[in-house]
Amino acid sequence: MKTVYRTKVDLWLIILMVALVVFMVVMMFALPFEWSEVVGLLLLLFMFVQVFVTSYTIEGDTLTVSFGKVYINRYDIGNLMFIRQSRTLISAPAASIDRLELYFSGTRRPVIVSPKQQREFVVHLLKINPDARYEERK
């Protein structure tokens, strides 16, 4: 069975992205035409859309982390060793500061995610791999 968990998106991120889009549009009308402004606006809009399609899919014993079509990685949940709640600012396919760090054997860095239904996501992972440890933020 396939379960898709959408990313949690913080309000501050939405406000920042909307402000940047508005700023770019205003600058396009205020200054002489430049193609670089159009390209910048299109890239910003592309990233804005990617944030809202970020998801974490559990199917069988595989976790697929997707940041739109830009970043797709698969992980074997059987290799999950440790889950820790975090507020890290490390760049990741996570649109919220309320994050989880997932540590897999054979990887040097944690996979950082921010599912909307964090508790259900953790329970789902632990049901598949009961040997993994979970640590809540203090």
JOKAWO-V665398 format. One record per residue. RES is the residue in one small letter. D_FIRST is the distance of its C-alpha to the first C-alpha in whole Angstrom. Layout:
# JOKAWO-V665398
((RES & D_FIRST) (RES & D_FIRST))
This chain:
# JOKAWO-V665398
((m & 0) (k & 4) (t & 7) (v & 10) (y & 13) (r & 16) (t & 20) (k & 22) (v & 25) (d & 29) (l & 32) (w & 34) (l & 32) (i & 32) (i & 36) (l & 37) (m & 35) (v & 36) (a & 40) (l & 39) (v & 39) (v & 42) (f & 44) (m & 43) (v & 44) (v & 47) (m & 48) (m & 48) (f & 50) (a & 52) (l & 53) (p & 54) (f & 51) (e & 49) (w & 47) (s & 45) (e & 45) (v & 43) (v & 41) (g & 40) (l & 39) (l & 37) (l & 35) (l & 35) (l & 33) (f & 31) (m & 30) (f & 30) (v & 27) (q & 25) (v & 25) (f & 23) (v & 20) (t & 20) (s & 16) (y & 14) (t & 10) (i & 8) (e & 6) (g & 6) (d & 10) (t & 11) (l & 12) (t & 13) (v & 16) (s & 18) (f & 21) (g & 21) (k & 22) (v & 25) (y & 23) (i & 19) (n & 19) (r & 16) (y & 16) (d & 15) (i & 15) (g & 16) (n & 19) (l & 19) (m & 23) (f & 23) (i & 22) (r & 25) (q & 26) (s & 28) (r & 30) (t & 31) (l & 32) (i & 31) (s & 30) (a & 26) (p & 23) (a & 24) (a & 26) (s & 27) (i & 29) (d & 27) (r & 25) (l & 23) (e & 24) (l & 21) (y & 23) (f & 22) (s & 24) (g & 26) (t & 26) (r & 29) (r & 28) (p & 25) (v & 22) (i & 23) (v & 21) (s & 21) (p & 18) (k & 20) (q & 18) (q & 19) (r & 19) (e & 15) (f & 14) (v & 17) (v & 15) (h & 12) (l & 13) (l & 16) (k & 13) (i & 12) (n & 16) (p & 18) (d & 21) (a & 21) (r & 23) (y & 23) (e & 27) (e & 27) (r & 30) (k & 33))
